[in-house]
Amino acid sequence: MDLELLRLKLSPVLEQMQHNSAVADTFVDKNRYQLFLCTLWSNLVLEPEQLGLEVEDLESALDIVNKEAKKVLGFDDSVTQSFRFISSPAGEHAMTQAKLPRNHRDMLTYFSSMILDPDGHKEWMEQVKKDNPRFR
């Protein structure tokens, strides 16, 4: 997909995330923003077609999302840093404060594991499959 079209598709979502994280006109709750960012990325990976994207568009989408999120968070790799936050005690606290339902928390934790420790995630999933016949 053309980069400009991709930016146009992502722009309303990214703007809404910043708006929903605003505490005041010029202040954004970075913890809340990171929850939105991780949720956005997880959903894009799970169902890129929701935004009219193809799997092949995800790499470019990641670049755009990271660039826009850097304006708020200051990290070049904001998506990865936000998943690192999710895995921290502060991230756990932020999810509790935001009253995220268990399935939402589980999704973010799952993606965090996948992104931050792909080898460990693979081993973990193999163990889950081994221990649960319904996943075989």
C-alpha positions as semicolon CSV with decimal commas, in nm:
position;residue;x (nm);y (nm);z (nm)
1;M;0,000;0,000;0,000
2;D;0,116;0,352;-0,074
3;L;0,274;0,513;0,234
4;E;0,058;0,823;0,214
5;L;-0,260;0,614;0,202
6;L;-0,132;0,411;0,494
7;R;-0,069;0,732;0,691
8;L;-0,422;0,849;0,609
9;K;-0,570;0,522;0,736
10;L;-0,368;0,527;1,060
11;S;-0,395;0,900;1,131
12;P;-0,749;0,905;1,279
13;V;-0,667;0,617;1,513
14;L;-0,340;0,773;1,628
15;E;-0,509;1,111;1,682
16;Q;-0,788;0,949;1,882
17;M;-0,534;0,765;2,099
18;Q;-0,362;1,092;2,183
19;H;-0,695;1,265;2,247
20;N;-0,815;0,982;2,474
21;S;-0,487;0,995;2,667
22;A;-0,500;1,370;2,720
23;V;-0,519;1,496;3,075
24;A;-0,505;1,858;2,966
25;D;-0,464;2,033;2,634
26;T;-0,087;1,989;2,636
27;F;-0,038;1,691;2,867
28;V;-0,074;1,327;2,770
29;D;-0,085;1,044;3,022
30;K;0,199;0,837;2,875
31;N;0,099;0,522;3,061
32;R;-0,251;0,535;2,917
33;Y;-0,113;0,618;2,572
34;Q;0,112;0,311;2,587
35;L;-0,190;0,092;2,666
36;F;-0,364;0,232;2,359
37;L;-0,051;0,187;2,149
38;C;-0,010;-0,178;2,246
39;T;-0,380;-0,239;2,187
40;L;-0,359;-0,078;1,845
41;W;-0,056;-0,281;1,743
42;S;-0,201;-0,609;1,871
43;N;-0,522;-0,550;1,679
44;L;-0,338;-0,451;1,362
45;V;-0,138;-0,772;1,374
46;L;-0,440;-0,987;1,454
47;E;-0,673;-0,829;1,199
48;P;-0,500;-0,590;0,960
49;E;-0,808;-0,598;0,737
50;Q;-1,000;-0,397;1,002
51;L;-0,812;-0,095;0,872
52;G;-0,801;-0,216;0,515
53;L;-0,439;-0,332;0,543
54;E;-0,265;-0,642;0,416
55;V;-0,009;-0,836;0,621
56;E;0,255;-0,695;0,387
57;D;0,163;-0,343;0,505
58;L;0,248;-0,412;0,870
59;E;0,618;-0,325;0,846
60;S;0,539;0,015;0,697
61;A;0,256;0,060;0,947
62;L;0,501;-0,008;1,230
63;D;0,732;0,264;1,098
64;I;0,445;0,514;1,084
65;V;0,310;0,421;1,427
66;N;0,658;0,442;1,583
67;K;0,721;0,781;1,422
68;E;0,393;0,925;1,550
69;A;0,428;0,767;1,894
70;K;0,780;0,907;1,927
71;K;0,622;1,254;1,933
72;V;0,441;1,153;2,253
73;L;0,676;0,902;2,416
74;G;1,018;1,005;2,284
75;F;1,126;0,653;2,182
76;D;1,233;0,558;1,829
77;D;1,093;0,210;1,893
78;S;0,782;0,320;2,085
79;V;0,584;0,003;2,014
80;T;0,855;-0,224;2,157
81;Q;0,914;0,010;2,452
82;S;0,541;0,017;2,521
83;F;0,524;-0,362;2,528
84;R;0,821;-0,354;2,766
85;F;0,614;-0,117;2,981
86;I;0,318;-0,361;2,969
87;S;0,545;-0,632;3,113
88;S;0,658;-0,414;3,403
89;P;0,495;-0,363;3,742
90;A;0,405;-0,008;3,630
91;G;0,233;-0,154;3,323
92;E;0,041;-0,401;3,538
93;H;-0,066;-0,111;3,758
94;A;-0,171;0,095;3,454
95;M;-0,383;-0,194;3,322
96;T;-0,548;-0,229;3,664
97;Q;-0,607;0,146;3,687
98;A;-0,759;0,145;3,337
99;K;-0,981;-0,146;3,443
100;L;-0,887;-0,351;3,141
101;P;-1,083;-0,676;3,127
102;R;-0,889;-1,000;3,174
103;N;-0,903;-1,095;2,803
104;H;-0,763;-0,753;2,702
105;R;-0,481;-0,786;2,957
106;D;-0,410;-1,139;2,838
107;M;-0,388;-1,022;2,477
108;L;-0,141;-0,746;2,567
109;T;0,066;-0,984;2,780
110;Y;0,067;-1,242;2,501
111;F;0,189;-0,989;2,244
112;S;0,443;-0,855;2,490
113;S;0,587;-1,203;2,529
114;M;0,592;-1,253;2,153
115;I;0,764;-0,921;2,083
116;L;1,011;-0,904;2,370
117;D;1,117;-1,268;2,389
118;P;1,027;-1,455;2,070
119;D;1,232;-1,764;2,159
120;G;1,092;-1,780;2,510
121;H;0,743;-1,721;2,371
122;K;0,786;-2,013;2,130
123;E;0,898;-2,241;2,414
124;W;0,609;-2,123;2,630
125;M;0,358;-2,193;2,352
126;E;0,506;-2,539;2,297
127;Q;0,457;-2,608;2,669
128;V;0,098;-2,478;2,653
129;K;0,028;-2,710;2,359
130;K;0,187;-3,002;2,541
131;D;-0,013;-2,938;2,860
132;N;-0,346;-2,867;2,688
133;P;-0,479;-3,130;2,448
134;R;-0,727;-2,886;2,293
135;F;-0,435;-2,681;2,150
136;R;-0,270;-2,972;1,970
